[in-house]
Amino acid sequence: MNRSAALSSLLLIVLLAAGLGASTPAQADGPECVVLLHGLSRTDFSMKRMERELLENGYSVANIHYDSRDHSIEELVDGAIESGIAQCEQHLVRKIHFTTHSLGGILVRHYLARKSISKLGRVVMLAPPNHGSEVIDVFGDIPGFELFSGEPALQLGTDSNSVPQTLPSAHDFELGIIAGTRSISPLFSLALPDRDDGKVSVESTKIEGMNDFIEVPYTHTFIMQRQEVIDQVLYFLRNGRFIHTDRADNGSPGGEPL
């Protein structure tokens, strides 16, 4: 680790200690819950590390598994979101937050475009294809792509009829977005403009109305499991903003190993 990265990591630790404080959400203001929604072709296991860290920091957690391969986005939305809300409500929570990976963020946007959540807190999206992905445009028609990627994948292109492009902006809820800048999918990256995480370009993750945005040097596949990302999620849930360091802002090299 170079000196700049070391100083950024130290600053992140110091600010986290100041921002999170000694008290947990449950101790300070009454219980809060976080609904975790995994991404396309993944399971709730991919969010297990995030779940453990949230529990250790005093949150109730609903880590939701939904079948992202064999159903359309429209068929998945209500079941996934409402299962999370129901699990949170068992704890008589004061707020319900969401932390999502990839497709999970589109499910939240789709739900909130049609329905409200009375106890809605903050939302953190990790690598969301908020304007779709050119990977789908280029590779979606190849035989076997849907079988490999799952049915909702074909709804995540960048054309005007794709699901993400038909959804409204995020002005009605507090939203933080974390984009990855490292790829281990060189073939997919060829289809993506500018910087990307191997599945989604940095620019596609952004959405009008978001409250904060950072970039981190991690891939789409593993972004939710990186400690820096988990720390940033915790900070945003407590403070409504991210910790901005040189590394977090510019996605400089030195992230996860290949």
C-alpha positions as CSV (number, residue, x, y, z in Angstrom):
1,M,0.0,0.0,0.0
2,N,1.4,3.4,-1.0
3,R,1.6,6.3,1.4
4,S,-1.5,8.1,-0.1
5,A,-3.6,4.9,0.2
6,A,-2.4,4.4,3.8
7,L,-3.3,7.9,4.8
8,S,-6.7,7.6,3.1
9,S,-7.4,4.4,5.0
10,L,-6.4,6.0,8.3
11,L,-8.7,8.9,7.6
12,L,-11.5,6.5,6.9
13,I,-11.0,4.7,10.2
14,V,-10.9,8.0,12.2
15,L,-14.0,9.4,10.5
16,L,-15.9,6.2,11.0
17,A,-15.1,6.2,14.7
18,A,-16.3,9.7,15.0
19,G,-19.4,9.2,12.9
20,L,-20.6,5.9,14.2
21,G,-19.9,6.7,17.8
22,A,-20.2,4.4,20.8
23,S,-23.9,4.0,20.7
24,T,-25.7,1.8,18.2
25,P,-29.0,2.8,16.4
26,A,-31.0,0.5,18.7
27,Q,-29.4,2.1,21.8
28,A,-29.7,5.7,20.8
29,D,-33.0,6.2,19.0
30,G,-34.9,3.0,19.0
31,P,-34.5,0.0,16.6
32,E,-33.7,0.4,13.0
33,C,-33.7,-2.3,10.3
34,V,-31.8,-2.8,7.0
35,V,-33.2,-4.8,4.2
36,L,-30.4,-6.4,2.1
37,L,-31.2,-7.2,-1.6
38,H,-28.6,-9.2,-3.6
39,G,-27.9,-8.8,-7.3
40,L,-28.7,-10.7,-10.5
41,S,-28.0,-14.5,-10.4
42,R,-26.8,-14.2,-6.8
43,T,-28.2,-15.3,-3.4
44,D,-28.5,-13.8,0.1
45,F,-25.2,-15.5,0.8
46,S,-23.4,-12.8,-1.1
47,M,-24.6,-10.3,1.4
48,K,-23.7,-12.3,4.5
49,R,-20.7,-10.3,5.4
50,M,-22.7,-7.1,5.1
51,E,-25.4,-8.7,7.3
52,R,-22.9,-9.6,10.1
53,E,-21.4,-6.1,10.2
54,L,-24.8,-4.5,10.3
55,L,-25.9,-6.7,13.2
56,E,-22.7,-6.0,15.1
57,N,-23.5,-2.3,14.7
58,G,-26.9,-2.6,16.3
59,Y,-29.2,-2.9,13.3
60,S,-31.9,-5.5,12.7
61,V,-31.3,-7.1,9.3
62,A,-33.6,-8.7,6.7
63,N,-31.3,-10.4,4.2
64,I,-33.7,-11.3,1.5
65,H,-33.3,-14.1,-1.1
66,Y,-35.3,-13.9,-4.2
67,D,-35.2,-15.9,-7.4
68,S,-33.5,-13.5,-9.8
69,R,-33.1,-15.9,-12.6
70,D,-36.5,-17.3,-13.5
71,H,-38.9,-14.3,-13.1
72,S,-39.2,-10.8,-14.6
73,I,-38.3,-7.7,-12.6
74,E,-42.0,-6.9,-12.4
75,E,-42.8,-10.3,-10.9
76,L,-39.9,-10.1,-8.4
77,V,-40.4,-6.6,-7.0
78,D,-43.3,-6.8,-4.6
79,G,-42.4,-10.2,-3.1
80,A,-38.7,-9.2,-2.4
81,I,-39.4,-5.7,-1.0
82,E,-42.5,-6.6,1.0
83,S,-40.7,-9.7,2.5
84,G,-38.0,-7.4,3.7
85,I,-40.5,-4.9,5.2
86,A,-42.4,-7.7,6.9
87,Q,-39.3,-9.1,8.5
88,C,-38.2,-5.7,9.7
89,E,-41.7,-5.0,11.2
90,Q,-41.4,-8.1,13.4
91,H,-38.8,-6.1,15.4
92,L,-41.2,-3.0,15.8
93,V,-38.6,-0.9,14.1
94,R,-38.5,2.9,13.8
95,K,-36.9,3.0,10.4
96,I,-36.4,0.7,7.5
97,H,-33.3,1.2,5.4
98,F,-32.2,-0.6,2.2
99,T,-28.8,-1.7,1.0
100,T,-28.8,-3.2,-2.4
101,H,-26.4,-4.7,-4.9
102,S,-26.9,-4.3,-8.7
103,L,-30.4,-5.5,-9.6
104,G,-31.5,-5.1,-6.0
105,G,-31.4,-1.3,-6.5
106,I,-33.7,-1.5,-9.5
107,L,-36.2,-3.4,-7.4
108,V,-36.2,-0.7,-4.8
109,R,-36.6,2.0,-7.4
110,H,-39.4,0.1,-9.1
111,Y,-41.3,-0.4,-5.8
112,L,-41.0,3.2,-4.7
113,A,-42.2,4.4,-8.1
114,R,-45.6,2.8,-7.3
115,K,-45.8,2.5,-3.5
116,S,-44.6,4.3,-0.4
117,I,-42.9,2.9,2.7
118,S,-44.0,4.8,5.8
119,K,-40.9,4.1,7.8
120,L,-38.4,4.5,4.9
121,G,-35.0,5.5,6.1
122,R,-32.0,5.7,3.7
123,V,-31.0,3.7,0.7
124,V,-27.5,2.7,-0.4
125,M,-27.1,1.1,-3.8
126,L,-23.9,-0.7,-4.7
127,A,-23.1,-0.8,-8.5
128,P,-26.7,-0.3,-9.6
129,P,-27.4,-0.3,-13.4
130,N,-29.6,2.8,-13.0
131,H,-29.4,3.6,-16.7
132,G,-29.0,0.0,-17.8
133,S,-25.8,-1.7,-19.1
134,E,-24.3,-1.8,-22.6
135,V,-23.3,-5.4,-21.8
136,I,-26.9,-6.4,-22.3
137,D,-27.1,-4.3,-25.6
138,V,-24.1,-6.1,-27.0
139,F,-24.4,-9.6,-25.7
140,G,-28.1,-10.0,-24.9
141,D,-29.0,-11.6,-28.2
142,I,-26.3,-14.2,-28.1
143,P,-27.9,-17.7,-27.8
144,G,-27.6,-18.9,-24.2
145,F,-27.1,-15.5,-22.7
146,E,-30.5,-15.5,-20.9
147,L,-29.9,-19.0,-19.6
148,F,-26.5,-17.9,-18.2
149,S,-27.5,-14.5,-16.8
150,G,-31.2,-15.0,-15.8
151,E,-34.5,-13.6,-17.2
152,P,-34.3,-10.1,-15.7
153,A,-30.9,-9.5,-17.4
154,L,-32.6,-8.8,-20.8
155,Q,-34.6,-6.1,-19.1
156,L,-31.5,-4.2,-18.1
157,G,-30.3,-2.7,-21.4
158,T,-29.8,0.9,-22.1
159,D,-32.7,1.4,-24.7
160,S,-35.6,3.6,-23.7
161,N,-37.9,0.6,-23.0
162,S,-35.5,-1.1,-20.5
163,V,-36.9,-1.2,-17.0
164,P,-34.2,1.2,-15.5
165,Q,-34.9,3.8,-18.1
166,T,-38.6,3.9,-17.4
167,L,-38.2,4.6,-13.7
168,P,-38.4,8.1,-12.1
169,S,-35.5,9.8,-10.4
170,A,-34.7,9.5,-6.7
171,H,-35.9,12.9,-5.3
172,D,-38.3,11.3,-2.9
173,F,-35.8,9.3,-0.7
174,E,-32.3,9.7,0.6
175,L,-29.9,7.8,-1.7
176,G,-26.2,7.1,-1.6
177,I,-24.5,5.3,-4.6
178,I,-21.2,3.4,-4.6
179,A,-19.7,2.6,-8.0
180,G,-16.9,0.2,-8.7
181,T,-14.0,1.1,-11.0
182,R,-12.2,-2.2,-11.4
183,S,-13.0,-5.0,-13.8
184,I,-12.2,-8.7,-14.0
185,S,-14.4,-9.1,-17.1
186,P,-12.3,-7.7,-19.9
187,L,-14.7,-8.9,-22.6
188,F,-17.7,-7.2,-21.0
189,S,-15.6,-4.1,-20.3
190,L,-15.1,-3.7,-24.1
191,A,-18.8,-3.1,-24.4
192,L,-18.9,-0.5,-21.6
193,P,-18.0,3.2,-22.1
194,D,-15.3,4.8,-20.0
195,R,-14.6,3.4,-16.5
196,D,-16.6,0.4,-15.3
197,D,-16.7,-2.5,-12.8
198,G,-17.0,-5.2,-15.5
199,K,-20.8,-5.1,-15.7
200,V,-21.9,-1.5,-15.3
201,S,-20.2,1.8,-16.2
202,V,-19.6,4.4,-13.5
203,E,-21.8,6.9,-15.2
204,S,-24.7,4.4,-15.4
205,T,-24.8,4.0,-11.7
206,K,-25.6,7.7,-11.1
207,I,-29.2,9.0,-10.9
208,E,-30.7,12.4,-10.6
209,G,-31.7,13.1,-7.0
210,M,-29.0,11.0,-5.3
211,N,-27.7,12.6,-2.1
212,D,-24.1,11.4,-2.4
213,F,-21.8,9.3,-4.6
214,I,-18.4,7.7,-4.4
215,E,-16.2,5.5,-6.4
216,V,-14.2,2.6,-5.0
217,P,-11.6,0.3,-6.8
218,Y,-13.5,-2.9,-6.7
219,T,-15.3,-5.2,-9.1
220,H,-19.1,-5.6,-9.6
221,T,-18.9,-9.2,-8.4
222,F,-17.3,-8.6,-5.1
223,I,-18.0,-4.9,-4.2
224,M,-20.5,-5.8,-1.5
225,Q,-17.9,-7.9,0.4
226,R,-15.2,-5.3,0.7
227,Q,-14.6,-3.8,4.2
228,E,-14.2,-0.2,2.9
229,V,-17.6,-0.5,1.1
230,I,-19.3,-1.9,4.2
231,D,-17.8,0.9,6.3
232,Q,-19.1,3.4,3.9
233,V,-22.6,1.8,4.0
234,L,-22.6,2.1,7.8
235,Y,-21.5,5.7,7.6
236,F,-24.2,6.7,5.1
237,L,-27.0,4.9,7.1
238,R,-26.0,7.0,10.1
239,N,-25.1,10.3,8.6
240,G,-26.8,10.5,5.1
241,R,-23.4,11.0,3.4
242,F,-20.2,9.1,2.6
243,I,-16.7,9.6,3.9
244,H,-14.8,11.3,1.0
245,T,-11.1,10.4,0.8
246,D,-8.9,10.7,-2.3
247,R,-9.2,6.9,-2.8
248,A,-12.9,6.8,-2.3
249,D,-13.5,9.8,-4.7
250,N,-11.3,8.8,-7.6
251,G,-11.2,5.1,-7.6
252,S,-7.4,5.0,-7.6
253,P,-5.6,1.7,-8.0
254,G,-4.8,-0.5,-5.0
255,G,-8.2,-2.2,-4.4
256,E,-8.9,-5.9,-4.4
257,P,-6.5,-8.5,-5.8
258,L,-7.4,-10.4,-8.9
